[in-house]
Amino acid sequence: MLSPLIPEGEALRRAFQWIVEQGHCTSKTVEQASLRFDLAPRDEEFLLRQFVDHRGAASDAPGSER
């Protein structure tokens, strides 16, 4: 059975929640969250994998809103 996705670390949890509240996510959104919540590079990579890679790169395609 799969366990629910719960990020470790308070800053990462807060960044995760902030991204969800934005309603959309691009690599730029993850970058903003990383700066806002002072995340480590590995935490930023985690968010990129969860939000951008899993939802497809279409959100970062040329001509998409950033």
C-alpha positions as CSV (number, residue, x, y, z in Angstrom):
1,M,0.0,0.0,0.0
2,L,1.3,3.4,-0.9
3,S,1.8,6.0,1.9
4,P,0.5,9.5,1.4
5,L,3.0,12.1,0.3
6,I,4.1,14.1,3.4
7,P,7.2,16.2,2.9
8,E,9.7,16.2,5.8
9,G,10.7,19.5,7.3
10,E,8.6,22.4,8.3
11,A,9.9,24.8,5.5
12,L,9.3,22.1,2.9
13,R,5.7,21.5,4.2
14,R,5.0,25.2,4.2
15,A,6.4,25.6,0.6
16,F,4.3,22.6,-0.5
17,Q,1.1,24.1,0.9
18,W,1.9,27.5,-0.6
19,I,2.4,26.0,-4.1
20,V,-1.0,24.1,-3.7
21,E,-2.7,27.4,-2.8
22,Q,-1.3,29.1,-5.9
23,G,-3.6,26.9,-8.0
24,H,-1.0,26.2,-10.7
25,C,2.6,25.3,-10.7
26,T,5.5,25.9,-13.1
27,S,9.2,25.7,-12.4
28,K,9.0,29.5,-11.7
29,T,6.5,28.9,-9.0
30,V,8.8,26.3,-7.4
31,E,11.7,28.7,-7.7
32,Q,9.6,31.4,-5.9
33,A,8.6,28.9,-3.1
34,S,12.3,27.9,-2.7
35,L,13.3,31.5,-2.2
36,R,10.3,32.4,0.0
37,F,10.8,29.4,2.3
38,D,14.6,29.2,2.1
39,L,14.7,25.6,0.9
40,A,17.7,23.5,0.3
41,P,18.5,22.6,-3.3
42,R,17.3,19.0,-2.7
43,D,14.0,20.2,-1.4
44,E,13.5,22.4,-4.5
45,E,14.3,19.3,-6.7
46,F,11.7,17.4,-4.7
47,L,9.1,20.0,-5.4
48,L,10.0,20.1,-9.1
49,R,9.5,16.4,-9.3
50,Q,6.2,16.5,-7.5
51,F,4.6,19.4,-9.2
52,V,6.3,20.0,-12.6
53,D,7.6,16.6,-13.7
54,H,4.5,14.7,-12.6
55,R,2.1,17.1,-14.2
56,G,4.1,17.2,-17.4
57,A,6.4,19.8,-18.9
58,A,3.5,21.4,-20.8
59,S,3.2,24.1,-18.1
60,D,6.7,25.2,-19.0
61,A,6.3,25.0,-22.7
62,P,7.0,28.0,-24.9
63,G,4.1,30.4,-25.0
64,S,2.7,29.3,-21.6
65,E,2.1,31.8,-18.9
66,R,4.9,32.1,-16.3
